Amino acid sequence: MNKVKSFAMLDFITVKPYLGFKNIGLFALWIGIMSVITGDTMMGVGIGLMMCVMLTGYPFQIGEKNNIDALYTTLSINKGTVVRGRYLFVLAFDVIAVVGSFIVGLAGSYTRAQFSSELFVYGDWWAFLPLAAAFLFIQAVQLALYFKFGYTKARLLGIIPFLLLGAMYGVIAASGAGNFTANRMLGFFMELAENTVLFVSAITAAIAAVVFISYCLSLRFYKKREF
């Protein structure tokens, strides 16, 4: 486990140049402005999760550019350690980004409430888990693709999960009963959210299943690659 943690920390060090004050400041400013405009903290969380998706491929990009994967082989670093460490890095980065974006978004929505007649709304908590599940699905697919093909070949394929989610939404919206279907889905989530334990358990189980399948595929793909 210590090797896995060390590898995850190595990924943090690898992407550190991309996480300077300027870049983080721009993201924080973007989150703050959108939260002030919308008055919804969840908007900021969504932007934070989008940032995570954008940065998921950076360790792969840097590793491929510098042929670091071949170095891992030379140093006899187990490929399973590489995969587990990278997944740990992604999940840890997600948690940090979500907490940070929530705090900034909260400040933005609170600021809007102070200078308007609107009530302070921190966001619908039940909407967070489906939002997180959608972005984790995107990351899970991208990680498996990166481990399978490498960053350069999988870069364009990485848009597949976006297209899948977009297609699902498009099918619902374009159908004759699009609005009815969308409202039914929204109503379903709201009713499910009333049973907090069931709602959290269902979404968490779905997220865990997607991440586990992605991890198993990534491990299988990476072990078959030659460097």
Number of C-alpha atoms within 10 A of each C-alpha: 9 9 14 20 16 14 21 25 15 16 21 18 13 16 16 10 10 13 14 10 10 10 12 13 12 11 18 20 15 17 28 25 18 19 27 22 13 14 27 22 29 26 24 31 27 20 21 27 23 17 17 22 20 11 18 23 23 16 21 23 17 15 18 15 12 11 13 15 18 14 13 14 13 10 9 9 14 13 18 16 19 19 24 20 23 25 22 18 22 25 18 14 17 22 14 14 19 22 13 16 26 25 17 24 33 27 19 25 28 21 16 22 16 11 8 9 8 11 12 17 15 19 18 11 11 16 14 15 16 17 15 20 18 17 20 22 20 22 28 25 23 25 27 25 22 23 22 20 15 19 24 14 12 19 15 9 15 21 13 15 18 15 13 12 14 11 12 11 13 13 11 15 15 10 11 10 11 15 13 13 14 14 12 12 12 13 12 11 15 15 12 16 16 11 10 12 10 12 18 16 11 14 15 16 12 15 19 14 12 18 22 13 14 21 22 12 18 24 20 17 16 19 14 11 12 8 11
